[in-house]
Amino acid sequence: MKITIDINKIRIDGGTQCRVVIDQPTVYSYLEAMKEDAQFPMMETVFDGTTHWLTDGFHRYHAYKLLGIKDIEIEYVAGTLQDAQIAALKANGTHGKPLTNEDKRNKVKMALSIEGFDKKSNYEIAKLCHVSQSFVAAIRDPEIKQKQTENKSKHVQNKADAKKETTSQTSSLNTTPVDSGVNPDEEELKATELAMQADQEAMYKLLESDEPLATAYQEIKQLNLLNAQLQTRIHGLMNEKNAAVKIVKDLQKQLDKLKAQK
């Protein structure tokens, strides 16, 4: 539902702010855009019958306050403060300023602190907070985090060793005739497959741990989705075109028959 209310009636102190800190450059960037009449999505709240708890739009909230705007249009749903906290955990997963790793950790900790949520699975918490299951597992169990760090270090070292070995083999191949009749055995193929799997796992972990890469990865996923949608639309348009051509041909045949009858 939509309503226009005094911005001072919106509460931001109910544990619905998942970011560790508000990014001031983002606030001032929004403020300057607002001065130019840029249109922003409405802030979102949960209304418990007495109070509107802000769940999405904290940077916009502070920009409006600095700009001196009092009456603001918002979208709200009815619910409790706990509902507001859960709604806040879902926010900023696909829009707004990307969350830092500290923000994501704070988000998971907030989720686990909600009554009953400590019983939820890593999958459920990860889906709610827009993070990976391994990310949740590491926060729940410090030993898992330590093991992930050790595995990452080992993988980096293994890749470095493999690169040295490849360089050495390449140098050897430059001076040794290649036996093109020898095919890789089963063990070599298995080793190559395992190496590729390790590279993929490392890439996913890197995307989860590096904010710029995570942002780029999300953009790539969105572009791929858009491309798929466009391809589907193009396919649909081609079908429409073929159907239109068929109709025109049928009409032309009917017209030719009528002319012949005359």
LOMARRO-267029 format. One record per residue: x, y, z of N, C-alpha, C in turn; residue number from 1. Coordinates in steps of 0.05 Angstrom, whole numbers, plus 5000, padded with zeros to 4 digits. Example, Ala and Ser with C-alpha at 12.3 -4.5 7.8 and 13.67 -1.06 7.14 Angstrom:
REC / 5264 / 4886 / 5156 / 5246 / 4910 / 5156 / 5264 / 4934 / 5156 / 1
REC / 5257 / 4955 / 5142 / 5273 / 4979 / 5143 / 5258 / 5001 / 5157 / 2
//
This chain:
REC / 5017 / 4976 / 5000 / 5000 / 5000 / 5000 / 5018 / 5025 / 5000 / 1
REC / 5007 / 5046 / 4989 / 5022 / 5072 / 4988 / 5009 / 5092 / 5006 / 2
REC / 5026 / 5109 / 5017 / 5016 / 5131 / 5034 / 5036 / 5153 / 5035 / 3
REC / 5027 / 5178 / 5038 / 5045 / 5200 / 5042 / 5045 / 5208 / 5071 / 4
REC / 5069 / 5207 / 5084 / 5070 / 5213 / 5112 / 5094 / 5232 / 5118 / 5
REC / 5094 / 5242 / 5143 / 5117 / 5258 / 5152 / 5140 / 5239 / 5156 / 6
REC / 5163 / 5246 / 5143 / 5186 / 5229 / 5144 / 5196 / 5224 / 5173 / 7
REC / 5190 / 5243 / 5191 / 5198 / 5241 / 5219 / 5183 / 5219 / 5233 / 8
REC / 5161 / 5209 / 5222 / 5146 / 5188 / 5234 / 5157 / 5160 / 5227 / 9
REC / 5177 / 5160 / 5210 / 5189 / 5134 / 5202 / 5212 / 5128 / 5221 / 10
REC / 5212 / 5104 / 5233 / 5232 / 5097 / 5252 / 5254 / 5080 / 5238 / 11
REC / 5279 / 5086 / 5246 / 5302 / 5072 / 5235 / 5318 / 5058 / 5257 / 12
REC / 5307 / 5057 / 5281 / 5322 / 5046 / 5303 / 5311 / 5019 / 5313 / 13
REC / 5299 / 5004 / 5296 / 5287 / 4979 / 5304 / 5302 / 4954 / 5296 / 14
REC / 5328 / 4958 / 5290 / 5344 / 4935 / 5282 / 5338 / 4926 / 5254 / 15
REC / 5331 / 4945 / 5237 / 5325 / 4939 / 5209 / 5346 / 4949 / 5190 / 16
REC / 5367 / 4961 / 5201 / 5389 / 4971 / 5184 / 5411 / 4950 / 5183 / 17
REC / 5414 / 4937 / 5160 / 5433 / 4915 / 5158 / 5461 / 4924 / 5152 / 18
REC / 5464 / 4948 / 5141 / 5491 / 4957 / 5135 / 5505 / 4965 / 5161 / 19
REC / 5532 / 4961 / 5161 / 5548 / 4968 / 5185 / 5548 / 4998 / 5188 / 20
REC / 5552 / 5012 / 5165 / 5552 / 5041 / 5165 / 5537 / 5052 / 5141 / 21
REC / 5526 / 5076 / 5143 / 5514 / 5089 / 5120 / 5536 / 5102 / 5104 / 22
REC / 5536 / 5098 / 5078 / 5557 / 5109 / 5061 / 5550 / 5138 / 5053 / 23
REC / 5565 / 5156 / 5065 / 5559 / 5185 / 5062 / 5561 / 5194 / 5032 / 24
REC / 5582 / 5185 / 5017 / 5583 / 5193 / 4989 / 5558 / 5185 / 4973 / 25
REC / 5546 / 5162 / 4980 / 5522 / 5153 / 4967 / 5499 / 5171 / 4974 / 26
REC / 5497 / 5179 / 5000 / 5476 / 5197 / 5009 / 5477 / 5223 / 4994 / 27
REC / 5501 / 5235 / 4992 / 5504 / 5261 / 4979 / 5500 / 5258 / 4949 / 28
REC / 5507 / 5235 / 4938 / 5502 / 5231 / 4909 / 5472 / 5230 / 4904 / 29
REC / 5457 / 5217 / 4922 / 5427 / 5216 / 4919 / 5416 / 5245 / 4923 / 30
REC / 5427 / 5259 / 4942 / 5417 / 5286 / 4948 / 5420 / 5304 / 4923 / 31
REC / 5443 / 5303 / 4910 / 5447 / 5320 / 4886 / 5428 / 5311 / 4864 / 32
REC / 5424 / 5285 / 4861 / 5405 / 5275 / 4841 / 5377 / 5284 / 4846 / 33
REC / 5369 / 5285 / 4872 / 5343 / 5294 / 4880 / 5338 / 5323 / 4873 / 34
REC / 5360 / 5339 / 4876 / 5358 / 5367 / 4869 / 5352 / 5371 / 4840 / 35
REC / 5360 / 5352 / 4824 / 5355 / 5353 / 4795 / 5329 / 5339 / 4788 / 36
REC / 5313 / 5333 / 4808 / 5287 / 5321 / 4804 / 5288 / 5292 / 4794 / 37
REC / 5310 / 5278 / 4800 / 5312 / 5250 / 4793 / 5292 / 5234 / 4808 / 38
REC / 5281 / 5214 / 4796 / 5260 / 5197 / 4808 / 5273 / 5173 / 4821 / 39
REC / 5266 / 5169 / 4847 / 5276 / 5146 / 4862 / 5253 / 5127 / 4869 / 40
REC / 5259 / 5102 / 4873 / 5238 / 5083 / 4882 / 5229 / 5092 / 4910 / 41
REC / 5204 / 5086 / 4916 / 5194 / 5093 / 4942 / 5207 / 5077 / 4964 / 42
REC / 5212 / 5090 / 4987 / 5222 / 5075 / 5010 / 5200 / 5056 / 5019 / 43
REC / 5209 / 5034 / 5033 / 5190 / 5014 / 5042 / 5190 / 5011 / 5072 / 44
REC / 5167 / 5008 / 5084 / 5165 / 5004 / 5113 / 5146 / 4982 / 5119 / 45
REC / 5147 / 4973 / 5145 / 5127 / 4955 / 5156 / 5113 / 4971 / 5178 / 46
REC / 5087 / 4971 / 5177 / 5071 / 4987 / 5196 / 5058 / 4968 / 5216 / 47
REC / 5065 / 4972 / 5242 / 5054 / 4955 / 5263 / 5029 / 4965 / 5276 / 48
REC / 5016 / 4985 / 5264 / 4992 / 4997 / 5275 / 4998 / 5023 / 5289 / 49
REC / 5023 / 5027 / 5297 / 5031 / 5051 / 5310 / 5055 / 5064 / 5297 / 50
REC / 5074 / 5047 / 5289 / 5100 / 5057 / 5278 / 5105 / 5046 / 5251 / 51
REC / 5117 / 5063 / 5233 / 5127 / 5054 / 5208 / 5157 / 5048 / 5211 / 52
REC / 5165 / 5023 / 5209 / 5193 / 5015 / 5211 / 5205 / 5014 / 5183 / 53
REC / 5226 / 5029 / 5178 / 5239 / 5029 / 5152 / 5253 / 5003 / 5147 / 54
REC / 5248 / 4991 / 5124 / 5261 / 4966 / 5116 / 5279 / 4968 / 5092 / 55
REC / 5273 / 4987 / 5075 / 5289 / 4990 / 5050 / 5289 / 5020 / 5042 / 56
REC / 5314 / 5031 / 5039 / 5316 / 5059 / 5031 / 5330 / 5077 / 5051 / 57
REC / 5349 / 5067 / 5066 / 5363 / 5083 / 5086 / 5379 / 5105 / 5075 / 58
REC / 5393 / 5101 / 5052 / 5408 / 5122 / 5040 / 5389 / 5144 / 5029 / 59
REC / 5367 / 5136 / 5018 / 5347 / 5155 / 5009 / 5335 / 5171 / 5032 / 60
REC / 5330 / 5157 / 5054 / 5319 / 5169 / 5078 / 5337 / 5192 / 5087 / 61
REC / 5363 / 5187 / 5089 / 5382 / 5208 / 5099 / 5385 / 5230 / 5078 / 62
REC / 5383 / 5224 / 5053 / 5384 / 5245 / 5032 / 5360 / 5263 / 5034 / 63
REC / 5336 / 5251 / 5037 / 5312 / 5267 / 5040 / 5314 / 5285 / 5065 / 64
REC / 5324 / 5274 / 5086 / 5326 / 5290 / 5111 / 5345 / 5314 / 5107 / 65
REC / 5368 / 5309 / 5094 / 5387 / 5331 / 5089 / 5375 / 5352 / 5070 / 66
REC / 5358 / 5343 / 5052 / 5346 / 5361 / 5033 / 5323 / 5377 / 5045 / 67
REC / 5314 / 5368 / 5069 / 5293 / 5382 / 5082 / 5265 / 5375 / 5073 / 68
REC / 5263 / 5352 / 5059 / 5237 / 5343 / 5050 / 5222 / 5330 / 5073 / 69
REC / 5198 / 5339 / 5079 / 5183 / 5329 / 5102 / 5163 / 5308 / 5095 / 70
REC / 5145 / 5314 / 5076 / 5125 / 5294 / 5068 / 5136 / 5277 / 5045 / 71
REC / 5134 / 5251 / 5049 / 5145 / 5232 / 5030 / 5126 / 5210 / 5025 / 72
REC / 5124 / 5201 / 5000 / 5107 / 5178 / 4993 / 5123 / 5152 / 4996 / 73
REC / 5111 / 5133 / 5010 / 5124 / 5108 / 5016 / 5106 / 5085 / 5009 / 74
REC / 5117 / 5061 / 5007 / 5102 / 5036 / 5005 / 5104 / 5022 / 5032 / 75
REC / 5082 / 5011 / 5041 / 5084 / 4997 / 5067 / 5066 / 4972 / 5067 / 76
REC / 5072 / 4954 / 5085 / 5055 / 4931 / 5090 / 5051 / 4929 / 5120 / 77
REC / 5029 / 4916 / 5128 / 5024 / 4913 / 5157 / 5040 / 4890 / 5168 / 78
REC / 5049 / 4893 / 5193 / 5065 / 4872 / 5205 / 5077 / 4880 / 5231 / 79
REC / 5092 / 4863 / 5243 / 5105 / 4868 / 5268 / 5134 / 4878 / 5264 / 80
REC / 5147 / 4886 / 5285 / 5175 / 4894 / 5283 / 5192 / 4871 / 5273 / 81
REC / 5186 / 4847 / 5281 / 5201 / 4824 / 5272 / 5197 / 4821 / 5241 / 82
REC / 5172 / 4825 / 5232 / 5167 / 4824 / 5203 / 5184 / 4845 / 5189 / 83
REC / 5187 / 4868 / 5201 / 5204 / 4889 / 5189 / 5233 / 4881 / 5188 / 84
REC / 5243 / 4868 / 5209 / 5270 / 4858 / 5209 / 5275 / 4838 / 5188 / 85
REC / 5256 / 4820 / 5184 / 5259 / 4799 / 5163 / 5258 / 4812 / 5135 / 86
REC / 5240 / 4832 / 5132 / 5238 / 4846 / 5106 / 5264 / 4860 / 5100 / 87
REC / 5277 / 4872 / 5121 / 5302 / 4886 / 5117 / 5324 / 4867 / 5108 / 88
REC / 5324 / 4843 / 5117 / 5344 / 4823 / 5109 / 5342 / 4816 / 5080 / 89
REC / 5317 / 4818 / 5069 / 5313 / 4812 / 5041 / 5321 / 4835 / 5022 / 90
REC / 5323 / 4859 / 5034 / 5328 / 4883 / 5018 / 5357 / 4884 / 5008 / 91
REC / 5362 / 4900 / 4987 / 5389 / 4905 / 4976 / 5403 / 4881 / 4965 / 92
REC / 5388 / 4859 / 4960 / 5401 / 4836 / 4948 / 5407 / 4840 / 4919 / 93
REC / 5390 / 4855 / 4905 / 5393 / 4859 / 4876 / 5392 / 4888 / 4868 / 94
REC / 5391 / 4907 / 4887 / 5390 / 4935 / 4879 / 5404 / 4952 / 4901 / 95
REC / 5407 / 4978 / 4895 / 5420 / 4996 / 4914 / 5450 / 4992 / 4914 / 96
REC / 5463 / 5006 / 4932 / 5492 / 5004 / 4935 / 5499 / 4975 / 4944 / 97
REC / 5517 / 4962 / 4929 / 5524 / 4934 / 4937 / 5533 / 4932 / 4966 / 98
REC / 5525 / 4910 / 4979 / 5533 / 4906 / 5006 / 5563 / 4897 / 5008 / 99
REC / 5577 / 4907 / 5028 / 5604 / 4898 / 5032 / 5603 / 4871 / 5046 / 100
REC / 5627 / 4858 / 5048 / 5628 / 4833 / 5063 / 5620 / 4836 / 5092 / 101
REC / 5628 / 4859 / 5104 / 5621 / 4865 / 5131 / 5590 / 4868 / 5134 / 102
REC / 5578 / 4881 / 5114 / 5549 / 4884 / 5114 / 5536 / 4856 / 5113 / 103
REC / 5546 / 4839 / 5095 / 5535 / 4812 / 5092 / 5538 / 4796 / 5118 / 104
REC / 5561 / 4798 / 5131 / 5565 / 4784 / 5156 / 5545 / 4794 / 5177 / 105
REC / 5542 / 4821 / 5178 / 5523 / 4833 / 5197 / 5495 / 4823 / 5191 / 106
REC / 5488 / 4821 / 5166 / 5462 / 4812 / 5158 / 5456 / 4783 / 5168 / 107
REC / 5475 / 4766 / 5164 / 5472 / 4738 / 5173 / 5470 / 4737 / 5203 / 108
REC / 5486 / 4752 / 5217 / 5485 / 4752 / 5247 / 5458 / 4762 / 5256 / 109
REC / 5447 / 4783 / 5242 / 5421 / 4793 / 5250 / 5399 / 4772 / 5245 / 110
REC / 5402 / 4757 / 5224 / 5382 / 4736 / 5218 / 5383 / 4715 / 5239 / 111
REC / 5407 / 4707 / 5247 / 5410 / 4685 / 5267 / 5401 / 4694 / 5295 / 112
REC / 5400 / 4721 / 5299 / 5392 / 4731 / 5325 / 5361 / 4733 / 5328 / 113
REC / 5347 / 4730 / 5305 / 5317 / 4731 / 5307 / 5307 / 4705 / 5319 / 114
REC / 5288 / 4708 / 5337 / 5278 / 4685 / 5352 / 5269 / 4662 / 5333 / 115
REC / 5281 / 4639 / 5337 / 5274 / 4615 / 5321 / 5291 / 4612 / 5296 / 116
REC / 5304 / 4633 / 5288 / 5320 / 4631 / 5263 / 5346 / 4616 / 5266 / 117
REC / 5355 / 4612 / 5291 / 5379 / 4597 / 5295 / 5374 / 4567 / 5289 / 118
REC / 5349 / 4560 / 5287 / 5342 / 4532 / 5280 / 5340 / 4528 / 5250 / 119
REC / 5340 / 4550 / 5235 / 5337 / 4547 / 5205 / 5363 / 4537 / 5193 / 120
REC / 5361 / 4525 / 5170 / 5384 / 4514 / 5156 / 5401 / 4536 / 5144 / 121
REC / 5426 / 4529 / 5137 / 5443 / 4548 / 5123 / 5431 / 4557 / 5097 / 122
REC / 5417 / 4538 / 5083 / 5404 / 4545 / 5058 / 5383 / 4566 / 5062 / 123
REC / 5366 / 4563 / 5083 / 5345 / 4582 / 5087 / 5355 / 4610 / 5094 / 124
REC / 5376 / 4611 / 5111 / 5388 / 4636 / 5119 / 5402 / 4649 / 5095 / 125
REC / 5416 / 4633 / 5079 / 5430 / 4643 / 5055 / 5411 / 4655 / 5035 / 126
REC / 5388 / 4641 / 5031 / 5368 / 4651 / 5012 / 5356 / 4677 / 5022 / 127
REC / 5351 / 4679 / 5047 / 5339 / 4703 / 5059 / 5358 / 4727 / 5056 / 128
REC / 5384 / 4722 / 5061 / 5403 / 4744 / 5062 / 5418 / 4749 / 5036 / 129
REC / 5412 / 4733 / 5015 / 5425 / 4735 / 4989 / 5455 / 4731 / 4991 / 130
REC / 5463 / 4710 / 5005 / 5491 / 4702 / 5007 / 5493 / 4672 / 5002 / 131
REC / 5517 / 4661 / 5002 / 5520 / 4633 / 4997 / 5517 / 4617 / 5023 / 132
REC / 5512 / 4591 / 5020 / 5510 / 4573 / 5043 / 5536 / 4571 / 5058 / 133
REC / 5558 / 4571 / 5043 / 5584 / 4569 / 5056 / 5590 / 4594 / 5072 / 134
REC / 5580 / 4617 / 5063 / 5584 / 4642 / 5077 / 5569 / 4640 / 5104 / 135
REC / 5545 / 4630 / 5104 / 5530 / 4627 / 5129 / 5543 / 4607 / 5147 / 136
REC / 5552 / 4584 / 5136 / 5565 / 4563 / 5152 / 5590 / 4574 / 5166 / 137
REC / 5605 / 4591 / 5152 / 5630 / 4602 / 5164 / 5624 / 4620 / 5187 / 138
REC / 5601 / 4635 / 5186 / 5594 / 4653 / 5208 / 5583 / 4637 / 5232 / 139
REC / 5569 / 4615 / 5226 / 5558 / 4598 / 5247 / 5581 / 4583 / 5262 / 140
REC / 5601 / 4575 / 5247 / 5622 / 4558 / 5259 / 5649 / 4570 / 5250 / 141
REC / 5664 / 4583 / 5269 / 5690 / 4594 / 5262 / 5710 / 4574 / 5252 / 142
REC / 5707 / 4548 / 5260 / 5725 / 4528 / 5250 / 5722 / 4523 / 5220 / 143
REC / 5697 / 4526 / 5211 / 5692 / 4523 / 5182 / 5705 / 4546 / 5167 / 144
REC / 5703 / 4570 / 5178 / 5716 / 4593 / 5166 / 5746 / 4589 / 5164 / 145
REC / 5758 / 4579 / 5186 / 5787 / 4573 / 5185 / 5794 / 4553 / 5164 / 146
REC / 5777 / 4532 / 5162 / 5782 / 4511 / 5142 / 5779 / 4522 / 5114 / 147
REC / 5759 / 4540 / 5109 / 5756 / 4552 / 5083 / 5780 / 4569 / 5076 / 148
REC / 5791 / 4583 / 5095 / 5815 / 4600 / 5090 / 5839 / 4583 / 5083 / 149
REC / 5842 / 4560 / 5098 / 5864 / 4542 / 5093 / 5861 / 4529 / 5066 / 150
REC / 5837 / 4521 / 5058 / 5833 / 4509 / 5032 / 5838 / 4528 / 5010 / 151
REC / 5831 / 4554 / 5014 / 5836 / 4574 / 4994 / 5866 / 4578 / 4990 / 152
REC / 5880 / 4579 / 5013 / 5909 / 4583 / 5011 / 5923 / 4559 / 4997 / 153
REC / 5913 / 4535 / 5004 / 5924 / 4511 / 4991 / 5919 / 4512 / 4961 / 154
REC / 5894 / 4520 / 4953 / 5888 / 4521 / 4925 / 5905 / 4541 / 4910 / 155
REC / 5909 / 4564 / 4922 / 5926 / 4584 / 4910 / 5954 / 4574 / 4906 / 156
REC / 5964 / 4560 / 4927 / 5991 / 4548 / 4925 / 5992 / 4527 / 4903 / 157
REC / 5971 / 4510 / 4902 / 5971 / 4489 / 4882 / 5970 / 4500 / 4854 / 158
REC / 5955 / 4522 / 4850 / 5954 / 4535 / 4824 / 5981 / 4546 / 4816 / 159
REC / 5995 / 4557 / 4836 / 6022 / 4568 / 4831 / 6041 / 4546 / 4823 / 160
REC / 6040 / 4524 / 4838 / 6057 / 4501 / 4832 / 6051 / 4489 / 4805 / 161
REC / 6024 / 4488 / 4798 / 6016 / 4477 / 4772 / 6026 / 4495 / 4750 / 162
REC / 6025 / 4521 / 4754 / 6034 / 4540 / 4734 / 6064 / 4536 / 4729 / 163
REC / 6080 / 4533 / 4750 / 6108 / 4528 / 4747 / 6114 / 4503 / 4732 / 164
REC / 6098 / 4482 / 4739 / 6101 / 4456 / 4725 / 6094 / 4458 / 4695 / 165
REC / 6073 / 4473 / 4689 / 6065 / 4477 / 4662 / 6086 / 4492 / 4646 / 166
REC / 6098 / 4513 / 4659 / 6119 / 4528 / 4646 / 6143 / 4511 / 4640 / 167
REC / 6149 / 4493 / 4660 / 6172 / 4475 / 4657 / 6167 / 4456 / 4634 / 168
REC / 6143 / 4445 / 4632 / 6136 / 4426 / 4611 / 6137 / 4439 / 4584 / 169
REC / 6127 / 4464 / 4583 / 6127 / 4479 / 4558 / 6155 / 4484 / 4548 / 170
REC / 6173 / 4490 / 4566 / 6201 / 4494 / 4558 / 6213 / 4468 / 4548 / 171
REC / 6206 / 4446 / 4561 / 6216 / 4420 / 4552 / 6205 / 4413 / 4524 / 172
REC / 6179 / 4419 / 4520 / 6167 / 4413 / 4494 / 6179 / 4429 / 4471 / 173
REC / 6190 / 4452 / 4477 / 6203 / 4469 / 4457 / 6228 / 4456 / 4446 / 174
REC / 6240 / 4437 / 4461 / 6265 / 4425 / 4453 / 6262 / 4395 / 4447 / 175
REC / 6238 / 4384 / 4454 / 6233 / 4355 / 4451 / 6211 / 4350 / 4431 / 176
REC / 6215 / 4333 / 4410 / 6194 / 4327 / 4391 / 6169 / 4317 / 4405 / 177
REC / 6146 / 4325 / 4395 / 6121 / 4317 / 4406 / 6112 / 4290 / 4394 / 178
REC / 6105 / 4271 / 4411 / 6095 / 4245 / 4402 / 6064 / 4248 / 4399 / 179
REC / 6055 / 4254 / 4375 / 6027 / 4259 / 4371 / 6010 / 4234 / 4372 / 180
REC / 6023 / 4211 / 4374 / 6008 / 4186 / 4374 / 6000 / 4177 / 4402 / 181
REC / 6009 / 4192 / 4423 / 6004 / 4184 / 4450 / 5980 / 4200 / 4461 / 182
REC / 5959 / 4186 / 4470 / 5936 / 4199 / 4481 / 5938 / 4200 / 4511 / 183
REC / 5926 / 4220 / 4524 / 5926 / 4222 / 4553 / 5912 / 4197 / 4566 / 184
REC / 5924 / 4186 / 4587 / 5912 / 4163 / 4600 / 5889 / 4172 / 4618 / 185
REC / 5875 / 4153 / 4630 / 5852 / 4159 / 4647 / 5859 / 4175 / 4671 / 186
REC / 5883 / 4170 / 4683 / 5891 / 4186 / 4707 / 5895 / 4215 / 4700 / 187
REC / 5907 / 4220 / 4676 / 5912 / 4248 / 4668 / 5885 / 4262 / 4663 / 188
REC / 5866 / 4249 / 4650 / 5840 / 4261 / 4645 / 5826 / 4267 / 4672 / 189
REC / 5828 / 4248 / 4691 / 5815 / 4253 / 4717 / 5828 / 4276 / 4731 / 190
REC / 5854 / 4278 / 4730 / 5868 / 4300 / 4743 / 5860 / 4327 / 4731 / 191
REC / 5857 / 4327 / 4704 / 5848 / 4352 / 4690 / 5820 / 4360 / 4699 / 192
REC / 5802 / 4340 / 4701 / 5775 / 4345 / 4710 / 5774 / 4356 / 4738 / 193
REC / 5790 / 4345 / 4756 / 5791 / 4354 / 4784 / 5802 / 4383 / 4786 / 194
REC / 5822 / 4388 / 4769 / 5834 / 4415 / 4768 / 5813 / 4436 / 4759 / 195
REC / 5797 / 4429 / 4739 / 5777 / 4447 / 4729 / 5756 / 4452 / 4751 / 196
REC / 5748 / 4430 / 4766 / 5729 / 4433 / 4787 / 5740 / 4452 / 4809 / 197
REC / 5766 / 4448 / 4815 / 5778 / 4465 / 4836 / 5778 / 4494 / 4827 / 198
REC / 5784 / 4499 / 4802 / 5784 / 4527 / 4791 / 5756 / 4539 / 4794 / 199
REC / 5736 / 4523 / 4787 / 5708 / 4534 / 4789 / 5701 / 4540 / 4818 / 200
REC / 5708 / 4522 / 4837 / 5703 / 4527 / 4865 / 5717 / 4552 / 4875 / 201
REC / 5742 / 4556 / 4866 / 5757 / 4579 / 4874 / 5745 / 4605 / 4864 / 202
REC / 5735 / 4603 / 4839 / 5723 / 4626 / 4826 / 5698 / 4634 / 4842 / 203
REC / 5681 / 4614 / 4849 / 5657 / 4620 / 4864 / 5663 / 4633 / 4891 / 204
REC / 5683 / 4622 / 4905 / 5691 / 4633 / 4931 / 5702 / 4661 / 4928 / 205
REC / 5717 / 4665 / 4907 / 5728 / 4692 / 4902 / 5706 / 4712 / 4897 / 206
REC / 5686 / 4703 / 4882 / 5663 / 4721 / 4876 / 5648 / 4728 / 4901 / 207
REC / 5647 / 4709 / 4920 / 5632 / 4714 / 4945 / 5648 / 4732 / 4963 / 208
REC / 5675 / 4731 / 4962 / 5691 / 4746 / 4981 / 5700 / 4773 / 4971 / 209
REC / 5698 / 4778 / 4945 / 5708 / 4803 / 4934 / 5684 / 4820 / 4924 / 210
REC / 5680 / 4842 / 4937 / 5656 / 4858 / 4931 / 5654 / 4867 / 4901 / 211
REC / 5676 / 4879 / 4890 / 5674 / 4887 / 4861 / 5668 / 4864 / 4843 / 212
REC / 5681 / 4841 / 4848 / 5676 / 4817 / 4831 / 5647 / 4807 / 4835 / 213
REC / 5638 / 4808 / 4860 / 5611 / 4799 / 4865 / 5591 / 4817 / 4850 / 214
REC / 5596 / 4843 / 4850 / 5579 / 4862 / 4836 / 5579 / 4856 / 4806 / 215
REC / 5603 / 4852 / 4796 / 5606 / 4847 / 4767 / 5592 / 4820 / 4760 / 216
REC / 5595 / 4800 / 4777 / 5582 / 4775 / 4773 / 5552 / 4777 / 4771 / 217
REC / 5541 / 4793 / 4790 / 5512 / 4798 / 4790 / 5503 / 4812 / 4765 / 218
REC / 5519 / 4832 / 4756 / 5512 / 4846 / 4731 / 5513 / 4827 / 4707 / 219
REC / 5533 / 4809 / 4707 / 5535 / 4790 / 4685 / 5510 / 4772 / 4685 / 220
REC / 5502 / 4763 / 4709 / 5478 / 4746 / 4710 / 5454 / 4760 / 4701 / 221
REC / 5451 / 4786 / 4708 / 5428 / 4801 / 4699 / 5429 / 4806 / 4669 / 222
REC / 5453 / 4811 / 4658 / 5456 / 4815 / 4629 / 5449 / 4789 / 4614 / 223
REC / 5458 / 4766 / 4626 / 5452 / 4741 / 4613 / 5422 / 4736 / 4613 / 224
REC / 5409 / 4743 / 4635 / 5380 / 4740 / 4637 / 5366 / 4758 / 4617 / 225
REC / 5375 / 4783 / 4615 / 5364 / 4801 / 4596 / 5368 / 4791 / 4567 / 226
REC / 5392 / 4780 / 4562 / 5397 / 4769 / 4535 / 5378 / 4746 / 4529 / 227
REC / 5374 / 4729 / 4549 / 5356 / 4706 / 4545 / 5327 / 4716 / 4539 / 228
REC / 5319 / 4737 / 4554 / 5292 / 4748 / 4550 / 5290 / 4760 / 4522 / 229
REC / 5311 / 4774 / 4513 / 5311 / 4787 / 4487 / 5310 / 4765 / 4465 / 230
REC / 5325 / 4744 / 4469 / 5326 / 4722 / 4450 / 5298 / 4709 / 4448 / 231
REC / 5285 / 4706 / 4471 / 5257 / 4695 / 4471 / 5239 / 4714 / 4456 / 232
REC / 5242 / 4740 / 4461 / 5225 / 4760 / 4448 / 5229 / 4760 / 4418 / 233
REC / 5255 / 4758 / 4410 / 5262 / 4757 / 4381 / 5249 / 4733 / 4368 / 234
REC / 5251 / 4710 / 4382 / 5239 / 4686 / 4372 / 5208 / 4689 / 4369 / 235
REC / 5196 / 4703 / 4388 / 5168 / 4708 / 4387 / 5160 / 4726 / 4364 / 236
REC / 5177 / 4747 / 4360 / 5172 / 4765 / 4337 / 5175 / 4751 / 4310 / 237
REC / 5194 / 4733 / 4308 / 5197 / 4718 / 4283 / 5173 / 4701 / 4278 / 238
REC / 5162 / 4688 / 4299 / 5138 / 4672 / 4296 / 5115 / 4690 / 4287 / 239
REC / 5113 / 4714 / 4300 / 5091 / 4732 / 4292 / 5094 / 4741 / 4263 / 240
REC / 5119 / 4745 / 4255 / 5124 / 4754 / 4227 / 5116 / 4731 / 4208 / 241
REC / 5124 / 4707 / 4214 / 5118 / 4684 / 4197 / 5087 / 4680 / 4195 / 242
REC / 5074 / 4684 / 4218 / 5045 / 4682 / 4218 / 5032 / 4703 / 4201 / 243
REC / 5043 / 4728 / 4203 / 5032 / 4750 / 4187 / 5037 / 4745 / 4157 / 244
REC / 5060 / 4735 / 4150 / 5066 / 4729 / 4122 / 5047 / 4708 / 4111 / 245
REC / 5041 / 4688 / 4128 / 5023 / 4667 / 4119 / 4995 / 4678 / 4115 / 246
REC / 4986 / 4696 / 4132 / 4960 / 4709 / 4129 / 4958 / 4725 / 4104 / 247
REC / 4980 / 4740 / 4098 / 4981 / 4756 / 4074 / 4979 / 4739 / 4049 / 248
REC / 4994 / 4717 / 4050 / 4994 / 4698 / 4027 / 4966 / 4686 / 4022 / 249
REC / 4953 / 4679 / 4045 / 4926 / 4667 / 4043 / 4906 / 4687 / 4031 / 250
REC / 4909 / 4712 / 4040 / 4891 / 4733 / 4031 / 4897 / 4739 / 4001 / 251
REC / 4922 / 4738 / 3993 / 4929 / 4742 / 3965 / 4917 / 4720 / 3948 / 252
REC / 4917 / 4695 / 3957 / 4906 / 4673 / 3942 / 4876 / 4677 / 3939 / 253
REC / 4863 / 4685 / 3961 / 4834 / 4690 / 3960 / 4828 / 4713 / 3940 / 254
REC / 4845 / 4734 / 3940 / 4841 / 4756 / 3922 / 4844 / 4747 / 3893 / 255
REC / 4864 / 4730 / 3888 / 4869 / 4720 / 3861 / 4845 / 4704 / 3852 / 256
REC / 4834 / 4688 / 3869 / 4810 / 4671 / 3862 / 4787 / 4689 / 3855 / 257
REC / 4783 / 4710 / 3871 / 4761 / 4728 / 3865 / 4764 / 4742 / 3838 / 258
REC / 4789 / 4750 / 3832 / 4795 / 4762 / 3806 / 4790 / 4743 / 3783 / 259
REC / 4798 / 4718 / 3787 / 4794 / 4697 / 3767 / 4765 / 4692 / 3761 / 260
REC / 4748 / 4693 / 3782 / 4719 / 4688 / 3779 / 4706 / 4711 / 3762 / 261
REC / 4717 / 4735 / 3764 / 4706 / 4757 / 3749 / 4714 / 4754 / 3719 / 262
//
